[in-house]
């Protein structure tokens, strides 16, 4: 019997170290738990800021519409009707000779939640009503779901 062939078949300490190149299940679970804890801590803060920026954008757009509507009224003598809507700020709705627009440089955008702004003339609480229904798209609400009027 030749023992030299048998000796080469046994793993050497170098071979044992090379076989343990991966991570153990416990190590992977610890890393996943740490990532989960970080996400649980950072996630709500990040998404809270995102909601605030959407509300700020809606307020800024509404303020821009208020200025455009004031210019429209100075030229035409009245605000656009509910049926004409905010589109009257970019396209002459009645082929009026008094209309000197466009009063907005681009088409009327949707609100940050991809819904159209609500415009009514005459308004319930003033000359006209102009608002975004907020994140939930329903009248009223609180926090991110609150209506945004720009006032």
N, C-alpha and C positions, 0 to 999 in steps of 0.2 A: 504494500500500500504506500502510495506516494503522499506525504503529508504537506508538501509545498503547495499543492493546489487547494487543499483544505484551508490553509492559513490565509490565503488571499480572499477567501469568501467571507471571512469574519469582518464585521464593520470595525473600522478604526475610529479613534476619537474624532478625527477630522470629518469622517463620513457622518457621524452622529450629529455634529454641529451643523452640517449642511442640510440635514433632513429637517431641522427645526427652523426654517426660514420664515414661516408664516406666523400669523397672530393666533392666539388661543381664543376660544369663544368668550371667555371671561374678559379678556382685553378688549375685544370688539364691543361687548356689552357696556363696559365702562366708558368707552369713547362715545358710543351712541347716547348713553345717559347724560354725559357732559354736554353734547351738542343739543340734546332735548332741553336741558336746563337753560342753556344760553338762549335758545329760541323762545322759550316760555318767558324769559325776562325781557328780551329785546323786541320780540314781535308786537306786543300790545303798544309799546311806546312808538314804534315805527308806524303802525297803522293808525294810531291816534293822530299823529302829525299829518298823515295822508288825508284824513278826514277834514282837518282844519284847513289844509291847503285847497281842497275842493270847495269848501265854503267861501274862502277868501276869493277864489277865482270867480265863483258865481256872483259875489257882491261886486267885484270889479266890473264884470260884464254888465250887470244891471245898472251900475252907475254910468257906464258908457251909453246904454240904451236911454237912460234919463236925459242925458245931454243931447243925444240925437233926436229924441222926441220933442225936446224944447225947441230945437232948431226947426224941426218939421212944423211945429205949431206956429212959430214966428212967420214962416213962409206961407203956409196954407191957410192959417187962421183957426184951425182946429186940430185935435189929435186924430190919428187914424182910428177908424172904427174897429170893433172887435173882429169883424169879418176880414178887414184888410190886414189886421195884425201888424207885427213888427216887420213883415216883408215890405210894407209901405215905406220903410226907411231906405230901402235899396232900389226899389222899382216904383215908378209912378203908378199908383193904383187906379187912378181915374183919368189919366191923361190931362191932369190939371195944369193950366199954364202957370199957376203959382208955385208948383212943386219945383224946387231948385236943387234937388238931391243928386246923387245919393248922399244920405246922411251918415251912412256907415261905409267904411272902405271895403268891407267884405260882406258876404252873405251872413244873415243872422245865424250865429252858432247855436247849437244845443247846449243845455247846461252841462256841468261836469259829469253828470250821470247819464248823459246821452238822451235826455228828454227835452222837448221844446219848453221854452219859457212860457208862462201863463200871462197873457195880456188881455185886459178887458177895458173897454171904453163905452160908457162912463164907468168909473170905478165905484166900488162900494164905500171906500174910505177917502176918496180924493178925486182928482180929475180922471185918473185911470189907475188900474191895478196892474202891477208888474212884479212877478215873483217866480221863483223856482220852488218846486215842491220838495226839494231836498232829496236825500239819499233814498228814502222809502217811496217817493213818488205819490204820497198821499197828503191831503191837506192837514195842517197842524203838525204835531210831533214835537219831539224834544231832541236835543243834542244834534247828531248828524242827520237825523230825520226831520229836523225843524225846517219850516218854510224859510226861504231867504228872500228878503225884500230889498235889500240894499240900503235901508234906512238906518 
